């Protein structure tokens, strides 16, 4: 079996707001679907990388559940991305040495998803 691609689907409560975060990370909006009550989903693209942001009506108590997905990004310039996100008002952690050869920082994204950014130090 061959596949053209695989991409994660993140359930969010506000697709447009979540898409803006991904745009700040360098993604662009690809395929979108709008329903009568607004944007239902958008596939965010950055080169060959895709993430589907999909609106899902969820009960309030479900919104409080711990997210079990972390998104890891490996940018070409970790320090530059860190500065860029700070300048856009994101609450990003300090850059830390992991002890396994990478520097990392993280932030909380839409709906509590964790965004981790790492760059291996050679």
PyMOL commands that set and color helices and strands:
alter all, ss='L'
color gray80, all
select helices_A, chain A and resi 15-24+60-63+78-87+110-112
alter helices_A, ss='H'
color red, helices_A
select strands_A, chain A and resi 8-12+28-35+38-46+49-55+70-73+96-97+102-108+114-120
alter strands_A, ss='S'
color yellow, strands_A
deselect
rebuild
show_as cartoon
